[in-house]
């Protein structure tokens, strides 16, 4: 059965996390552009970590928003791998927009890597769900979710590059861009969730990480990442 009901509060939280992570990335790009080379590397690594963890946190909060009768459990290895994929993609994206010029031949490959990275993070995270049976995927919705990720990544890289320098109204423009980026990132997640058809009675395997503990872990990691960014 497809996912049809969500906890609206957690859905709102997932969008907020995506928007906040996007705003953090825009600020980090500004710091990278305005710093000496040695400091720029530090801002680049911190910004990539914060953005990657933010995207990952949005994904798992969105998964926890699903209304279900039983607690979800997750494979810890695949859960950690999905976070590393998100961080790696984000680091590459921030490195790309830290260049002096962002030409089309850099923008398109960068959007491809980042978009596929976000998609890989999402579906690796979904694979971490421990069901006794398998999830059936709607290929059309899977394709749409990947297209959304690619378009969102292209727009995000372009906006990050354009807004990396300080100005009189740059904070307001970054806030508006972060809202658009966050909605696009979260939109990819929920399109991907639309593609998933779960077993009728949601039989879970009794191993892995409990969803309640994962919620605590996500909150702590995301808060720490954004605080130090």
N, C-alpha and C positions, 0 to 999 in steps of 0.2 A: 504494500500500500504506500502511496506517496505521502510525504509530510504535508499536512493540511492545517495543523494548529501549532501555534507558538506561544510562548510566554512573552507578552508584549513588552514587559519591563526589560527582560533580557535582550530582546531584539533592539530596543532603544539603546541599551548599554553597548551592544555590539557596534551600532552605528557611531555612538559617541567615541568609542575606543578607536575606530578607524579614522574618524575626523581628527582626533587629538594626535594620533600617530602621524597623520599626514602633515599637520601643522608643525609638529616637531621636526619632520624631515625638511620642510621648507626653511625653518630656522637654521637647521644644521647646514644646509646648503649655503645659506648666507654666511655662516661662520667659516665654512671651508673656503669660500671665495675671498673673504677678507682677511685671511690669516697667512702667516709665513708658512713655508712648506712643511716644516717640522710640526707646527701646531695644526696645520690643515689635515695631516694624516690622522691626528688624534680625533679631531672633529668628524672626519670621514668615518672612522671606525665606530665612534660613539653614535653618530647619526644613523649609520647602517644597522647597528644593533638595535637602536630604539625603534626605527621604522619596521624592521623585520619582526621584532617581538610584538609590536603593536598590531601588525597584520595577522600574525599567528594568534594573538590573544583575541582579536575580533572574531576569527574563525571559530575558536573553541567556545567562546561565549555564545556565538550563533548556534553552535551545535547543542550546547546545554539549554538553549531556548526552546528546543523541540519539546512539545508536550508528549510524555510517554508514561507508561504505567510502571516501568521498572528503571532503576538507576542504570545509567550507561557505564560501561567499563572500557578502558582504553589500553592498548598495548604500549608499554612505556618506551620501547625502542622506536616504534614508528611515530609516536607522539614527539619524541625528541628530534627525530630525523626531520619531521615536518617543520619544526622551528629552525633548524639549521638551514634548510632550503630557503625559508623566508628571509633569514638574515643574510645569506649569501647573495640572493637576488637583490636585496636592498643595498648592500654594499656596492655591488656592481653598478646599480642605478645612480647612486650618489657619486661614485667615482666618475661616471660618464658625464654628469652635468657639472662637475668641477672643472672641466676643460674650459679653455678660453672661448672656444666657439663650439656650438652644437649644430653641426651640419646634418643633413638628412641621412647621410651614410653612417652617421653615428647614432642618430635618433632611432631609426628603424631597427637595427640590430639590438640596440639597448632595450627597446620596447618589447622585442621578441623574447629576449632572455628574461626580462623582468616579468612579462605576462605569463610565459610558460613556467617560470619559477613560482609565481603565485598560484597558478593552476596545479602545479605539482605539489605544493604545500597543502592545498585544499584536499586533493584526492588522496594524498598520503595520510592526512589526518582522518579522512573518512575510512581509509583502510585500517586505521588503528582501532576503530570500533570493533568490539569482539562479540560477534553474533555466532550462534550455533549454525546458522545457515548464511547464505550469501545475499548481498544487496544486488538488485537488478537495476541496471542503468538505462535511462532513456537517452539514446545517442544524440538526438536533436538538441536536448537541453544541455548535454555535456558540451557539444560543439558551441552552443550559444554562450555558455559560461566562459569558455576559453577565449572566444571572440571578445567578450566584455572585458576580460582580463588584459588582452592585448591592447584594446582601444584605451582602457583606463591607464595602462602603463605608458602608452604614447603620450596621452594628455598630461599625465603626472610628471613625466620627464620634461616635457616642454614648459609646463608651468613652473617647475622647480628651477629650471635654468633661467627663465625670464624674471623670476622674483628673487633671485639669489643676492642681488645687490640691495643695500639699504636705500631708503628714500623717505619722502615725507609721509606718504600714505601706504607704505609697503606692508605694515602690520595688518591694515584692513584688507588689502588685496590678498595677502597670504591667508587670512582667515577665510575669505570667500573661496579661494582656491582649495583650501583644506576641506571645506564642506563638499565641494564638487568631487575631489579626490576620494574622500571618505565614503560618499554615497556610491561612487563607482566601484570601489574595492568591496564594500559590503554587498553591492548588487551582484557582483560575481559570485560571492559566497551563496547567496540565496537562490540564484539561478542554478548553481551546482546542486544545492539541496533539492530543488524542484526535479532534478534529474534522477534522484534516488528513490527507488521503490523498496521499502523495507519489508522483511518477513511479517506476515499477518499478526502474529502474537509477540513479536519482538523478543524471541528467546535469546537471552544473553549468556555468554560463557562466564563462569564464576572465577575469573582470574584477571590480572591486569590492575590498572589504577581506577579506583572508584571515582565517579563524576564529581562528588562533593569535594574530595581531596584535589581533583584537577581544578575545580573552580577556585579553590584557595591558592593553588600554585600559579594559575594564570594571573590572578589578581596581584600576587606578590611580585612575580617576575615583571609584569607589565608596568607596575607602579615604580619598581626599582629602576627599570630601563629609562622611563621617561623622566624620572627625578634626576638621575645623573646626566641625562642629556641636556 
